[in-house]
């Protein structure tokens, strides 16, 4: 999945659910980690970073981002 697609998903979740989107993501991360599904937990961790940044206005949800 491209970073731009992740940003789009995160922006939609924040727009729809606000801060609760990040809370949900953290619950999903904990659940996957507890079950040993680390790859999925990592995906949600990345999504959670974007959710938090968008919710805190540190990331413009319409701007193109680059991850190095």
N, C-alpha and C positions, 0 to 999 in steps of 0.2 A: 504494500500500500504506500502510495506517495504521501509525503509530508503535507502537501496541500489538501489531500483528501482527509487526512487526520484533522487538520485545522478546520475544515468545513464541517466535519462531524462534531467536533468540540464546540464550534460556534453555534451550531444548531441546538445542541444539548443545553448550552448556557442560555441561549435565547428562550428556549422552551421551559427550562427547569430552574434557572438561576443557580444559586450556590448549592442547591440540592444535587445538582449534577456531579459536582466534585465529591460530595459525601457518598453518593451512590458508587462512584468509581473506586473510592477507597474501600468500601465494603466488598466490592467485586475483587479487588486486589487481594485483600485478606483471605477471602474465600478460596481463590485460586492457589494462593501460596500455601494455605493449610492443606489443600488436596494435592500439592506437588505439581500443579500445572503451571510451571514457571514461565513458559513462553507466553501464555495468555496473560499472566499477571504482568509481565513486562510490557505488553501491548497496552494494557489498561493503565499502567504507571505512566507511560508516555502520554496517553490521552489525558490523564489526571493533571499532568504538568500544564498542558495546553488549556484545560478547563479552568484551572486556578489562575493562570495568567490572563485569560480572557475575562473571567469574572472580576479580577482585581484591576482591570484596565491597563495591564502591563503589555498586552498584545492586542493589536488591532485585528479583529476577526476577519476583516476584509483585505488585509495586507498579505502579500506573498512573503513567506518565511523560508529561510534556508537553515538547515541543521548540518553542521560540519562533523 
